[in-house]
């Protein structure tokens, strides 16, 4: 099921959904935590984006296992890829809990100190999941492309006329 899509490894296609939506959701979470008015503007979209990103990360893990069965198991990337869906889900849960409590503050003015602290934790989680997304993606790119780049010279192939 998660092996190929139209002859292309599904992992290569699915992973981009998570790689785009999780960091975008992290930006939304930072805005929501830092600016109370942003909650109404970006709250629902941020949660939807993070939810789709988590689903995509689980699908990417499964499709990555299928791809690894064909081409080999890059250890570093596999290790990150196994943890990434769990980390993305933890970020989503923090986001949802913050959203529930923040919506309970009338007109989102004067957030209590504990909610501001929770917002700071959410901001740190957003930064952390973004870093982890980059780390996971970099290790996958390195596994896929480093040998090809090392064994080729720039300008070897000319663009078509």
ROBA-328379 format. One record per residue: y, x, z negated of N, C-alpha, C in turn; residue number from 1. Coordinates in nm, 2 decimals. Layout:
% ROBA-328379
<r n_v="Y" n_u="X" n_w="Z" ca_v="Y" ca_u="X" ca_w="Z" c_v="Y" c_u="X" c_w="Z" seq="NUM"/>
...
***
This chain:
% ROBA-328379
<r n_v="-0.12" n_u="0.08" n_w="0.00" ca_v="0.00" ca_u="0.00" ca_w="0.00" c_v="0.13" c_u="0.09" c_w="0.00" seq="1"/>
<r n_v="0.13" n_u="0.20" n_w="-0.08" ca_v="0.24" ca_u="0.28" ca_w="-0.09" c_v="0.23" c_u="0.41" c_w="-0.01" seq="2"/>
<r n_v="0.14" n_u="0.41" n_w="0.09" ca_v="0.11" ca_u="0.53" ca_w="0.17" c_v="0.22" c_u="0.56" c_w="0.28" seq="3"/>
<r n_v="0.22" n_u="0.47" n_w="0.38" ca_v="0.31" ca_u="0.49" ca_w="0.49" c_v="0.38" c_u="0.36" c_w="0.53" seq="4"/>
<r n_v="0.50" n_u="0.37" n_w="0.59" ca_v="0.57" ca_u="0.26" ca_w="0.64" c_v="0.60" c_u="0.30" c_w="0.79" seq="5"/>
<r n_v="0.54" n_u="0.23" n_w="0.88" ca_v="0.56" ca_u="0.26" ca_w="1.02" c_v="0.54" c_u="0.41" c_w="1.06" seq="6"/>
<r n_v="0.44" n_u="0.46" n_w="0.99" ca_v="0.40" ca_u="0.60" ca_w="1.02" c_v="0.47" c_u="0.71" c_w="0.94" seq="7"/>
<r n_v="0.57" n_u="0.67" n_w="0.86" ca_v="0.65" ca_u="0.76" ca_w="0.78" c_v="0.60" c_u="0.75" c_w="0.64" seq="8"/>
<r n_v="0.59" n_u="0.86" n_w="0.57" ca_v="0.55" ca_u="0.85" ca_w="0.42" c_v="0.65" c_u="0.76" c_w="0.35" seq="9"/>
<r n_v="0.59" n_u="0.66" n_w="0.28" ca_v="0.67" ca_u="0.56" ca_w="0.21" c_v="0.76" c_u="0.62" c_w="0.10" seq="10"/>
<r n_v="0.71" n_u="0.73" n_w="0.04" ca_v="0.78" ca_u="0.80" ca_w="-0.06" c_v="0.92" c_u="0.84" c_w="-0.02" seq="11"/>
<r n_v="0.92" n_u="0.90" n_w="0.10" ca_v="1.05" ca_u="0.95" ca_w="0.16" c_v="1.15" c_u="0.84" c_w="0.17" seq="12"/>
<r n_v="1.11" n_u="0.72" n_w="0.21" ca_v="1.20" ca_u="0.60" ca_w="0.22" c_v="1.23" c_u="0.54" c_w="0.09" seq="13"/>
<r n_v="1.13" n_u="0.51" n_w="0.01" ca_v="1.16" ca_u="0.44" ca_w="-0.12" c_v="1.24" c_u="0.52" c_w="-0.22" seq="14"/>
<r n_v="1.22" n_u="0.65" n_w="-0.22" ca_v="1.29" ca_u="0.74" ca_w="-0.32" c_v="1.44" c_u="0.73" c_w="-0.31" seq="15"/>
<r n_v="1.49" n_u="0.71" n_w="-0.19" ca_v="1.63" ca_u="0.70" ca_w="-0.16" c_v="1.70" c_u="0.58" c_w="-0.23" seq="16"/>
<r n_v="1.62" n_u="0.47" n_w="-0.25" ca_v="1.67" ca_u="0.36" ca_w="-0.32" c_v="1.71" c_u="0.39" c_w="-0.46" seq="17"/>
<r n_v="1.61" n_u="0.46" n_w="-0.53" ca_v="1.63" ca_u="0.50" ca_w="-0.67" c_v="1.74" c_u="0.61" c_w="-0.68" seq="18"/>
<r n_v="1.74" n_u="0.70" n_w="-0.59" ca_v="1.83" ca_u="0.81" ca_w="-0.59" c_v="1.98" c_u="0.77" c_w="-0.57" seq="19"/>
<r n_v="2.00" n_u="0.66" n_w="-0.50" ca_v="2.13" ca_u="0.60" ca_w="-0.48" c_v="2.17" c_u="0.50" c_w="-0.60" seq="20"/>
<r n_v="2.08" n_u="0.41" n_w="-0.63" ca_v="2.11" ca_u="0.30" ca_w="-0.72" c_v="2.12" c_u="0.35" c_w="-0.87" seq="21"/>
<r n_v="2.04" n_u="0.44" n_w="-0.91" ca_v="2.04" ca_u="0.48" ca_w="-1.05" c_v="2.18" c_u="0.55" c_w="-1.08" seq="22"/>
<r n_v="2.22" n_u="0.65" n_w="-1.00" ca_v="2.35" ca_u="0.71" ca_w="-1.03" c_v="2.47" c_u="0.61" c_w="-1.01" seq="23"/>
<r n_v="2.46" n_u="0.52" n_w="-0.92" ca_v="2.57" ca_u="0.42" ca_w="-0.90" c_v="2.57" c_u="0.33" c_w="-1.03" seq="24"/>
<r n_v="2.46" n_u="0.30" n_w="-1.08" ca_v="2.45" ca_u="0.22" ca_w="-1.20" c_v="2.50" c_u="0.30" c_w="-1.32" seq="25"/>
<r n_v="2.48" n_u="0.43" n_w="-1.32" ca_v="2.53" ca_u="0.51" ca_w="-1.42" c_v="2.68" c_u="0.51" c_w="-1.42" seq="26"/>
<r n_v="2.74" n_u="0.52" n_w="-1.30" ca_v="2.89" ca_u="0.51" ca_w="-1.29" c_v="2.94" c_u="0.38" c_w="-1.34" seq="27"/>
<r n_v="2.87" n_u="0.27" n_w="-1.30" ca_v="2.90" ca_u="0.14" ca_w="-1.35" c_v="2.89" c_u="0.13" c_w="-1.50" seq="28"/>
<r n_v="2.79" n_u="0.19" n_w="-1.56" ca_v="2.77" ca_u="0.18" ca_w="-1.71" c_v="2.88" c_u="0.26" c_w="-1.78" seq="29"/>
<r n_v="2.93" n_u="0.37" n_w="-1.72" ca_v="3.04" ca_u="0.45" ca_w="-1.78" c_v="3.16" c_u="0.36" c_w="-1.78" seq="30"/>
<r n_v="3.19" n_u="0.30" n_w="-1.67" ca_v="3.31" ca_u="0.21" ca_w="-1.66" c_v="3.30" c_u="0.10" c_w="-1.76" seq="31"/>
<r n_v="3.19" n_u="0.03" n_w="-1.77" ca_v="3.17" ca_u="-0.08" ca_w="-1.86" c_v="3.19" c_u="-0.03" c_w="-2.01" seq="32"/>
<r n_v="3.14" n_u="0.08" n_w="-2.04" ca_v="3.15" ca_u="0.13" ca_w="-2.18" c_v="3.29" c_u="0.18" c_w="-2.21" seq="33"/>
<r n_v="3.36" n_u="0.23" n_w="-2.11" ca_v="3.49" ca_u="0.29" ca_w="-2.14" c_v="3.60" c_u="0.19" c_w="-2.12" seq="34"/>
<r n_v="3.58" n_u="0.09" n_w="-2.04" ca_v="3.69" ca_u="-0.01" ca_w="-2.01" c_v="3.64" c_u="-0.15" c_w="-2.03" seq="35"/>
<r n_v="3.68" n_u="-0.22" n_w="-2.13" ca_v="3.62" ca_u="-0.35" ca_w="-2.16" c_v="3.64" c_u="-0.45" c_w="-2.04" seq="36"/>
<r n_v="3.75" n_u="-0.44" n_w="-1.97" ca_v="3.78" ca_u="-0.53" ca_w="-1.86" c_v="3.68" c_u="-0.51" c_w="-1.74" seq="37"/>
<r n_v="3.62" n_u="-0.39" n_w="-1.73" ca_v="3.52" ca_u="-0.36" ca_w="-1.63" c_v="3.39" c_u="-0.44" c_w="-1.65" seq="38"/>
<r n_v="3.37" n_u="-0.48" n_w="-1.77" ca_v="3.25" ca_u="-0.56" ca_w="-1.79" c_v="3.23" c_u="-0.68" c_w="-1.70" seq="39"/>
<r n_v="3.34" n_u="-0.76" n_w="-1.69" ca_v="3.34" ca_u="-0.88" ca_w="-1.61" c_v="3.33" c_u="-0.84" c_w="-1.46" seq="40"/>
<r n_v="3.39" n_u="-0.73" n_w="-1.42" ca_v="3.39" ca_u="-0.69" ca_w="-1.28" c_v="3.26" c_u="-0.63" c_w="-1.24" seq="41"/>
<r n_v="3.20" n_u="-0.54" n_w="-1.32" ca_v="3.09" ca_u="-0.47" ca_w="-1.28" c_v="2.96" c_u="-0.49" c_w="-1.36" seq="42"/>
<r n_v="2.96" n_u="-0.57" n_w="-1.46" ca_v="2.85" ca_u="-0.59" ca_w="-1.55" c_v="2.72" c_u="-0.63" c_w="-1.48" seq="43"/>
<r n_v="2.73" n_u="-0.75" n_w="-1.41" ca_v="2.61" ca_u="-0.80" ca_w="-1.34" c_v="2.56" c_u="-0.71" c_w="-1.23" seq="44"/>
<r n_v="2.65" n_u="-0.66" n_w="-1.15" ca_v="2.62" ca_u="-0.57" ca_w="-1.04" c_v="2.55" c_u="-0.44" c_w="-1.09" seq="45"/>
<r n_v="2.60" n_u="-0.39" n_w="-1.20" ca_v="2.54" ca_u="-0.27" ca_w="-1.26" c_v="2.40" c_u="-0.29" c_w="-1.31" seq="46"/>
<r n_v="2.38" n_u="-0.40" n_w="-1.38" ca_v="2.24" ca_u="-0.43" ca_w="-1.43" c_v="2.15" c_u="-0.46" c_w="-1.31" seq="47"/>
<r n_v="2.19" n_u="-0.53" n_w="-1.21" ca_v="2.11" ca_u="-0.56" ca_w="-1.09" c_v="2.08" c_u="-0.43" c_w="-1.02" seq="48"/>
<r n_v="2.17" n_u="-0.34" n_w="-1.00" ca_v="2.15" ca_u="-0.21" ca_w="-0.94" c_v="2.05" c_u="-0.13" c_w="-1.02" seq="49"/>
<r n_v="2.07" n_u="-0.12" n_w="-1.15" ca_v="1.98" ca_u="-0.04" ca_w="-1.23" c_v="1.84" c_u="-0.10" c_w="-1.23" seq="50"/>
<r n_v="1.83" n_u="-0.23" n_w="-1.23" ca_v="1.69" ca_u="-0.30" ca_w="-1.22" c_v="1.62" c_u="-0.26" c_w="-1.09" seq="51"/>
<r n_v="1.69" n_u="-0.28" n_w="-0.98" ca_v="1.63" ca_u="-0.24" ca_w="-0.85" c_v="1.60" c_u="-0.09" c_w="-0.85" seq="52"/>
<r n_v="1.69" n_u="-0.01" n_w="-0.91" ca_v="1.66" ca_u="0.13" ca_w="-0.91" c_v="1.53" c_u="0.17" c_w="-0.99" seq="53"/>
<r n_v="1.51" n_u="0.10" n_w="-1.10" ca_v="1.39" ca_u="0.12" ca_w="-1.19" c_v="1.27" c_u="0.08" c_w="-1.11" seq="54"/>
<r n_v="1.28" n_u="-0.04" n_w="-1.04" ca_v="1.16" ca_u="-0.08" ca_w="-0.96" c_v="1.13" c_u="0.02" c_w="-0.85" seq="55"/>
<r n_v="1.24" n_u="0.06" n_w="-0.79" ca_v="1.22" ca_u="0.16" ca_w="-0.68" c_v="1.16" c_u="0.29" c_w="-0.74" seq="56"/>
<r n_v="1.20" n_u="0.33" n_w="-0.86" ca_v="1.15" ca_u="0.46" ca_w="-0.91" c_v="1.00" c_u="0.44" c_w="-0.94" seq="57"/>
<r n_v="0.96" n_u="0.33" n_w="-0.99" ca_v="0.81" ca_u="0.31" ca_w="-1.01" c_v="0.74" c_u="0.31" c_w="-0.87" seq="58"/>
<r n_v="0.79" n_u="0.24" n_w="-0.77" ca_v="0.73" ca_u="0.25" ca_w="-0.64" c_v="0.73" c_u="0.39" c_w="-0.58" seq="59"/>
<r n_v="0.84" n_u="0.46" n_w="-0.61" ca_v="0.85" ca_u="0.60" ca_w="-0.56" c_v="0.74" c_u="0.69" c_w="-0.63" seq="60"/>
<r n_v="0.72" n_u="0.66" n_w="-0.76" ca_v="0.61" ca_u="0.74" ca_w="-0.83" c_v="0.48" c_u="0.71" c_w="-0.76" seq="61"/>
<r n_v="0.45" n_u="0.59" n_w="-0.74" ca_v="0.32" ca_u="0.55" ca_w="-0.68" c_v="0.31" c_u="0.61" c_w="-0.54" seq="62"/>
<r n_v="0.41" n_u="0.59" n_w="-0.46" ca_v="0.41" ca_u="0.64" ca_w="-0.32" c_v="0.40" c_u="0.79" c_w="-0.32" seq="63"/>
<r n_v="0.47" n_u="0.86" n_w="-0.42" ca_v="0.46" ca_u="1.00" ca_w="-0.43" c_v="0.32" c_u="1.05" c_w="-0.46" seq="64"/>
<r n_v="0.25" n_u="0.98" n_w="-0.54" ca_v="0.11" ca_u="1.01" ca_w="-0.56" c_v="0.03" c_u="1.00" c_w="-0.44" seq="65"/>
<r n_v="0.05" n_u="0.90" n_w="-0.36" ca_v="-0.02" ca_u="0.88" ca_w="-0.23" c_v="0.02" c_u="1.00" c_w="-0.14" seq="66"/>
<r n_v="0.14" n_u="1.03" n_w="-0.13" ca_v="0.18" ca_u="1.15" ca_w="-0.04" c_v="0.12" c_u="1.28" c_w="-0.09" seq="67"/>
<r n_v="0.12" n_u="1.30" n_w="-0.22" ca_v="0.07" ca_u="1.42" ca_w="-0.28" c_v="-0.08" c_u="1.43" c_w="-0.25" seq="68"/>
<r n_v="-0.15" n_u="1.32" n_w="-0.24" ca_v="-0.29" ca_u="1.32" ca_w="-0.20" c_v="-0.31" c_u="1.37" c_w="-0.06" seq="69"/>
<r n_v="-0.21" n_u="1.36" n_w="0.02" ca_v="-0.21" ca_u="1.41" ca_w="0.16" c_v="-0.17" c_u="1.55" c_w="0.18" seq="70"/>
<r n_v="-0.06" n_u="1.59" n_w="0.11" ca_v="0.00" ca_u="1.72" ca_w="0.13" c_v="0.00" c_u="1.82" c_w="0.02" seq="71"/>
<r n_v="-0.05" n_u="1.78" n_w="-0.10" ca_v="-0.06" ca_u="1.86" ca_w="-0.22" c_v="0.03" c_u="1.82" c_w="-0.33" seq="72"/>
<r n_v="0.01" n_u="1.87" n_w="-0.44" ca_v="0.08" ca_u="1.82" ca_w="-0.56" c_v="0.18" c_u="1.93" c_w="-0.61" seq="73"/>
<r n_v="0.31" n_u="1.91" n_w="-0.57" ca_v="0.41" ca_u="2.00" ca_w="-0.62" c_v="0.43" c_u="1.98" c_w="-0.77" seq="74"/>
<r n_v="0.39" n_u="2.08" n_w="-0.85" ca_v="0.38" ca_u="2.06" ca_w="-1.00" c_v="0.51" c_u="2.02" c_w="-1.06" seq="75"/>
<r n_v="0.62" n_u="2.09" n_w="-1.03" ca_v="0.75" ca_u="2.06" ca_w="-1.10" c_v="0.80" c_u="1.92" c_w="-1.06" seq="76"/>
<r n_v="0.79" n_u="1.89" n_w="-0.93" ca_v="0.84" ca_u="1.76" ca_w="-0.89" c_v="0.75" c_u="1.65" c_w="-0.95" seq="77"/>
<r n_v="0.62" n_u="1.67" n_w="-0.95" ca_v="0.53" ca_u="1.57" ca_w="-1.00" c_v="0.56" c_u="1.54" c_w="-1.15" seq="78"/>
<r n_v="0.59" n_u="1.65" n_w="-1.23" ca_v="0.62" ca_u="1.64" ca_w="-1.37" c_v="0.75" c_u="1.55" c_w="-1.39" seq="79"/>
<r n_v="0.85" n_u="1.58" n_w="-1.31" ca_v="0.97" ca_u="1.51" ca_w="-1.32" c_v="0.95" c_u="1.36" c_w="-1.27" seq="80"/>
<r n_v="0.88" n_u="1.35" n_w="-1.16" ca_v="0.85" ca_u="1.21" ca_w="-1.11" c_v="0.77" c_u="1.12" c_w="-1.20" seq="81"/>
<r n_v="0.69" n_u="1.18" n_w="-1.28" ca_v="0.61" ca_u="1.10" ca_w="-1.38" c_v="0.70" c_u="1.05" c_w="-1.49" seq="82"/>
<r n_v="0.80" n_u="1.13" n_w="-1.53" ca_v="0.89" ca_u="1.09" ca_w="-1.64" c_v="1.01" c_u="1.00" c_w="-1.59" seq="83"/>
<r n_v="1.05" n_u="1.02" n_w="-1.47" ca_v="1.17" ca_u="0.95" ca_w="-1.42" c_v="1.17" c_u="0.80" c_w="-1.44" seq="84"/>
<r n_v="1.06" n_u="0.73" n_w="-1.40" ca_v="1.07" ca_u="0.58" ca_w="-1.42" c_v="1.09" c_u="0.54" c_w="-1.56" seq="85"/>
<r n_v="1.03" n_u="0.62" n_w="-1.65" ca_v="1.04" ca_u="0.59" ca_w="-1.80" c_v="1.19" c_u="0.61" c_w="-1.84" seq="86"/>
<r n_v="1.24" n_u="0.72" n_w="-1.80" ca_v="1.38" ca_u="0.75" ca_w="-1.83" c_v="1.48" c_u="0.64" c_w="-1.77" seq="87"/>
<r n_v="1.45" n_u="0.60" n_w="-1.65" ca_v="1.53" ca_u="0.50" ca_w="-1.58" c_v="1.52" c_u="0.37" c_w="-1.66" seq="88"/>
<r n_v="1.40" n_u="0.33" n_w="-1.70" ca_v="1.38" ca_u="0.21" ca_w="-1.77" c_v="1.45" c_u="0.21" c_w="-1.91" seq="89"/>
<r n_v="1.45" n_u="0.33" n_w="-1.98" ca_v="1.52" ca_u="0.34" ca_w="-2.10" c_v="1.67" c_u="0.33" c_w="-2.08" seq="90"/>
<r n_v="1.72" n_u="0.38" n_w="-1.97" ca_v="1.87" ca_u="0.37" ca_w="-1.94" c_v="1.90" c_u="0.22" c_w="-1.92" seq="91"/>
<r n_v="1.81" n_u="0.15" n_w="-1.84" ca_v="1.83" ca_u="0.01" ca_w="-1.81" c_v="1.83" c_u="-0.07" c_w="-1.94" seq="92"/>
<r n_v="1.74" n_u="-0.05" n_w="-2.03" ca_v="1.74" ca_u="-0.12" ca_w="-2.16" c_v="1.86" c_u="-0.10" c_w="-2.24" seq="93"/>
<r n_v="1.91" n_u="0.03" n_w="-2.25" ca_v="2.03" ca_u="0.06" ca_w="-2.32" c_v="2.15" c_u="-0.02" c_w="-2.26" seq="94"/>
<r n_v="2.15" n_u="-0.02" n_w="-2.13" ca_v="2.26" ca_u="-0.09" ca_w="-2.05" c_v="2.26" c_u="-0.24" c_w="-2.08" seq="95"/>
<r n_v="2.14" n_u="-0.30" n_w="-2.08" ca_v="2.13" ca_u="-0.45" ca_w="-2.10" c_v="2.17" c_u="-0.48" c_w="-2.25" seq="96"/>
<r n_v="2.12" n_u="-0.40" n_w="-2.34" ca_v="2.15" ca_u="-0.43" ca_w="-2.48" c_v="2.30" c_u="-0.42" c_w="-2.50" seq="97"/>
<r n_v="2.36" n_u="-0.31" n_w="-2.45" ca_v="2.51" ca_u="-0.29" ca_w="-2.46" c_v="2.58" c_u="-0.41" c_w="-2.40" seq="98"/>
<r n_v="2.54" n_u="-0.45" n_w="-2.28" ca_v="2.60" ca_u="-0.57" ca_w="-2.21" c_v="2.59" c_u="-0.69" c_w="-2.29" seq="99"/>
<r n_v="2.48" n_u="-0.72" n_w="-2.36" ca_v="2.46" ca_u="-0.84" ca_w="-2.44" c_v="2.56" c_u="-0.84" c_w="-2.55" seq="100"/>
<r n_v="2.57" n_u="-0.73" n_w="-2.62" ca_v="2.66" ca_u="-0.72" ca_w="-2.74" c_v="2.80" c_u="-0.72" c_w="-2.70" seq="101"/>
<r n_v="2.84" n_u="-0.65" n_w="-2.59" ca_v="2.97" ca_u="-0.64" ca_w="-2.54" c_v="3.02" c_u="-0.78" c_w="-2.50" seq="102"/>
<r n_v="2.94" n_u="-0.86" n_w="-2.43" ca_v="2.98" ca_u="-0.99" ca_w="-2.39" c_v="3.01" c_u="-1.08" c_w="-2.51" seq="103"/>
<r n_v="2.95" n_u="-1.05" n_w="-2.62" ca_v="2.97" ca_u="-1.13" ca_w="-2.74" c_v="3.11" c_u="-1.11" c_w="-2.81" seq="104"/>
<r n_v="3.18" n_u="-1.00" n_w="-2.77" ca_v="3.31" ca_u="-0.98" ca_w="-2.82" c_v="3.41" c_u="-1.07" c_w="-2.74" seq="105"/>
<r n_v="3.48" n_u="-1.16" n_w="-2.81" ca_v="3.57" ca_u="-1.25" ca_w="-2.74" c_v="3.67" c_u="-1.17" c_w="-2.64" seq="106"/>
<r n_v="3.67" n_u="-1.21" n_w="-2.52" ca_v="3.76" ca_u="-1.15" ca_w="-2.42" c_v="3.75" c_u="-1.00" c_w="-2.41" seq="107"/>
<r n_v="3.64" n_u="-0.94" n_w="-2.47" ca_v="3.62" ca_u="-0.80" ca_w="-2.46" c_v="3.74" c_u="-0.72" c_w="-2.51" seq="108"/>
<r n_v="3.81" n_u="-0.77" n_w="-2.60" ca_v="3.92" ca_u="-0.69" ca_w="-2.66" c_v="3.87" c_u="-0.62" c_w="-2.78" seq="109"/>
<r n_v="3.93" n_u="-0.55" n_w="-2.85" ca_v="3.90" ca_u="-0.50" ca_w="-2.99" c_v="3.75" c_u="-0.49" c_w="-3.01" seq="110"/>
<r n_v="3.68" n_u="-0.41" n_w="-2.94" ca_v="3.54" ca_u="-0.38" ca_w="-2.97" c_v="3.52" c_u="-0.32" c_w="-3.11" seq="111"/>
<r n_v="3.42" n_u="-0.37" n_w="-3.19" ca_v="3.40" ca_u="-0.30" ca_w="-3.32" c_v="3.36" c_u="-0.16" c_w="-3.30" seq="112"/>
<r n_v="3.38" n_u="-0.08" n_w="-3.41" ca_v="3.35" ca_u="0.06" ca_w="-3.40" c_v="3.20" c_u="0.09" c_w="-3.36" seq="113"/>
<r n_v="3.11" n_u="0.01" n_w="-3.42" ca_v="2.97" ca_u="0.04" ca_w="-3.39" c_v="2.94" c_u="0.02" c_w="-3.24" seq="114"/>
<r n_v="3.01" n_u="-0.08" n_w="-3.17" ca_v="2.99" ca_u="-0.11" ca_w="-3.03" c_v="3.06" c_u="0.01" c_w="-2.95" seq="115"/>
<r n_v="3.17" n_u="0.06" n_w="-3.00" ca_v="3.22" ca_u="0.18" ca_w="-2.93" c_v="3.13" c_u="0.30" c_w="-2.94" seq="116"/>
<r n_v="3.07" n_u="0.31" n_w="-3.05" ca_v="2.97" ca_u="0.42" ca_w="-3.07" c_v="2.85" c_u="0.40" c_w="-2.97" seq="117"/>
<r n_v="2.80" n_u="0.27" n_w="-2.96" ca_v="2.69" ca_u="0.24" ca_w="-2.87" c_v="2.74" c_u="0.27" c_w="-2.73" seq="118"/>
<r n_v="2.86" n_u="0.24" n_w="-2.70" ca_v="2.92" ca_u="0.27" ca_w="-2.56" c_v="2.92" c_u="0.42" c_w="-2.53" seq="119"/>
<r n_v="2.95" n_u="0.50" n_w="-2.64" ca_v="2.94" ca_u="0.64" ca_w="-2.62" c_v="2.80" c_u="0.69" c_w="-2.59" seq="120"/>
<r n_v="2.70" n_u="0.63" n_w="-2.66" ca_v="2.56" ca_u="0.66" ca_w="-2.64" c_v="2.52" c_u="0.62" c_w="-2.49" seq="121"/>
<r n_v="2.57" n_u="0.51" n_w="-2.45" ca_v="2.54" ca_u="0.46" ca_w="-2.31" c_v="2.60" c_u="0.56" c_w="-2.21" seq="122"/>
<r n_v="2.72" n_u="0.61" n_w="-2.24" ca_v="2.78" ca_u="0.71" ca_w="-2.15" c_v="2.70" c_u="0.83" c_w="-2.14" seq="123"/>
<r n_v="2.65" n_u="0.88" n_w="-2.25" ca_v="2.57" ca_u="1.00" ca_w="-2.26" c_v="2.44" c_u="0.97" c_w="-2.18" seq="124"/>
<r n_v="2.38" n_u="0.85" n_w="-2.20" ca_v="2.26" ca_u="0.82" ca_w="-2.13" c_v="2.28" c_u="0.81" c_w="-1.98" seq="125"/>
<r n_v="2.40" n_u="0.76" n_w="-1.94" ca_v="2.43" ca_u="0.76" ca_w="-1.79" c_v="2.45" c_u="0.90" c_w="-1.73" seq="126"/>
<r n_v="2.51" n_u="0.99" n_w="-1.81" ca_v="2.52" ca_u="1.12" ca_w="-1.76" c_v="2.38" c_u="1.19" c_w="-1.76" seq="127"/>
<r n_v="2.30" n_u="1.16" n_w="-1.86" ca_v="2.17" ca_u="1.22" ca_w="-1.86" c_v="2.08" c_u="1.17" c_w="-1.75" seq="128"/>
<r n_v="2.08" n_u="1.04" n_w="-1.72" ca_v="1.99" ca_u="0.99" ca_w="-1.61" c_v="2.04" c_u="1.04" c_w="-1.48" seq="129"/>
<r n_v="2.17" n_u="1.06" n_w="-1.46" ca_v="2.22" ca_u="1.11" ca_w="-1.34" c_v="2.18" c_u="1.25" c_w="-1.32" seq="130"/>
<r n_v="2.19" n_u="1.33" n_w="-1.42" ca_v="2.14" ca_u="1.47" ca_w="-1.42" c_v="1.99" c_u="1.48" c_w="-1.39" seq="131"/>
<r n_v="1.91" n_u="1.39" n_w="-1.45" ca_v="1.77" ca_u="1.39" ca_w="-1.43" c_v="1.73" c_u="1.34" c_w="-1.29" seq="132"/>
<r n_v="1.82" n_u="1.25" n_w="-1.23" ca_v="1.80" ca_u="1.21" ca_w="-1.09" c_v="1.82" c_u="1.33" c_w="-1.00" seq="133"/>
<r n_v="1.92" n_u="1.40" n_w="-1.02" ca_v="1.95" ca_u="1.52" ca_w="-0.94" c_v="1.84" c_u="1.62" c_w="-0.95" seq="134"/>
<r n_v="1.80" n_u="1.65" n_w="-1.08" ca_v="1.69" ca_u="1.74" ca_w="-1.10" c_v="1.56" c_u="1.70" c_w="-1.03" seq="135"/>
<r n_v="1.52" n_u="1.58" n_w="-1.04" ca_v="1.40" ca_u="1.53" ca_w="-0.98" c_v="1.41" c_u="1.54" c_w="-0.83" seq="136"/>
<r n_v="1.52" n_u="1.49" n_w="-0.77" ca_v="1.55" ca_u="1.50" ca_w="-0.63" c_v="1.55" c_u="1.64" c_w="-0.58" seq="137"/>
<r n_v="1.61" n_u="1.73" n_w="-0.65" ca_v="1.62" ca_u="1.87" ca_w="-0.61" c_v="1.48" c_u="1.93" c_w="-0.60" seq="138"/>
<r n_v="1.40" n_u="1.90" n_w="-0.70" ca_v="1.26" ca_u="1.96" ca_w="-0.71" c_v="1.18" c_u="1.91" c_w="-0.59" seq="139"/>
<r n_v="1.20" n_u="1.78" n_w="-0.56" ca_v="1.13" ca_u="1.72" ca_w="-0.44" c_v="1.17" c_u="1.78" c_w="-0.31" seq="140"/>
<r n_v="1.30" n_u="1.80" n_w="-0.29" ca_v="1.36" ca_u="1.86" ca_w="-0.17" c_v="1.31" c_u="2.01" c_w="-0.16" seq="141"/>
<r n_v="1.31" n_u="2.08" n_w="-0.27" ca_v="1.27" ca_u="2.21" ca_w="-0.27" c_v="1.12" c_u="2.22" c_w="-0.23" seq="142"/>
<r n_v="1.04" n_u="2.13" n_w="-0.29" ca_v="0.90" ca_u="2.13" ca_w="-0.25" c_v="0.87" c_u="2.10" c_w="-0.10" seq="143"/>
<r n_v="0.95" n_u="2.01" n_w="-0.05" ca_v="0.94" ca_u="1.97" ca_w="0.09" c_v="0.99" c_u="2.07" c_w="0.19" seq="144"/>
<r n_v="1.11" n_u="2.13" n_w="0.16" ca_v="1.18" ca_u="2.21" ca_w="0.26" c_v="1.19" c_u="2.36" c_w="0.24" seq="145"/>
<r n_v="1.16" n_u="2.41" n_w="0.12" ca_v="1.19" ca_u="2.55" ca_w="0.10" c_v="1.11" c_u="2.64" c_w="0.19" seq="146"/>
<r n_v="0.98" n_u="2.62" n_w="0.21" ca_v="0.90" ca_u="2.70" ca_w="0.30" c_v="0.95" c_u="2.70" c_w="0.44" seq="147"/>
<r n_v="1.00" n_u="2.58" n_w="0.49" ca_v="1.04" ca_u="2.56" ca_w="0.63" c_v="1.17" c_u="2.64" c_w="0.64" seq="148"/>
<r n_v="1.26" n_u="2.63" n_w="0.55" ca_v="1.39" ca_u="2.70" ca_w="0.56" c_v="1.37" c_u="2.85" c_w="0.55" seq="149"/>
<r n_v="1.29" n_u="2.89" n_w="0.46" ca_v="1.26" ca_u="3.04" ca_w="0.44" c_v="1.20" c_u="3.10" c_w="0.57" seq="150"/>
<r n_v="1.13" n_u="3.02" n_w="0.64" ca_v="1.06" ca_u="3.08" ca_w="0.76" c_v="1.13" c_u="3.04" c_w="0.89" seq="151"/>
<r n_v="1.25" n_u="3.01" n_w="0.88" ca_v="1.33" ca_u="2.99" ca_w="1.01" c_v="1.47" c_u="3.05" c_w="1.00" seq="152"/>
<r n_v="1.53" n_u="3.06" n_w="1.11" ca_v="1.67" ca_u="3.13" ca_w="1.11" c_v="1.77" c_u="3.02" c_w="1.15" seq="153"/>
<r n_v="1.89" n_u="3.03" n_w="1.10" ca_v="1.99" ca_u="2.94" ca_w="1.14" c_v="2.02" c_u="2.95" c_w="1.29" seq="154"/>
<r n_v="2.04" n_u="2.84" n_w="1.36" ca_v="2.07" ca_u="2.84" ca_w="1.50" c_v="1.96" c_u="2.86" c_w="1.59" seq="155"/>
<r n_v="1.83" n_u="2.85" n_w="1.53" ca_v="1.71" ca_u="2.87" ca_w="1.62" c_v="1.70" c_u="2.76" c_w="1.72" seq="156"/>
<r n_v="1.74" n_u="2.64" n_w="1.68" ca_v="1.73" ca_u="2.53" ca_w="1.78" c_v="1.87" c_u="2.48" c_w="1.81" seq="157"/>
<r n_v="1.90" n_u="2.47" n_w="1.94" ca_v="2.03" ca_u="2.43" ca_w="1.98" c_v="2.03" c_u="2.28" c_w="1.99" seq="158"/>
<r n_v="2.14" n_u="2.21" n_w="1.97" ca_v="2.15" ca_u="2.07" ca_w="1.98" c_v="2.13" c_u="2.03" c_w="2.13" seq="159"/>
<r n_v="2.08" n_u="1.91" n_w="2.16" ca_v="2.06" ca_u="1.87" ca_w="2.30" c_v="2.20" c_u="1.85" c_w="2.36" seq="160"/>
<r n_v="2.20" n_u="1.87" n_w="2.49" ca_v="2.33" ca_u="1.85" ca_w="2.56" c_v="2.36" c_u="1.71" c_w="2.58" seq="161"/>
***
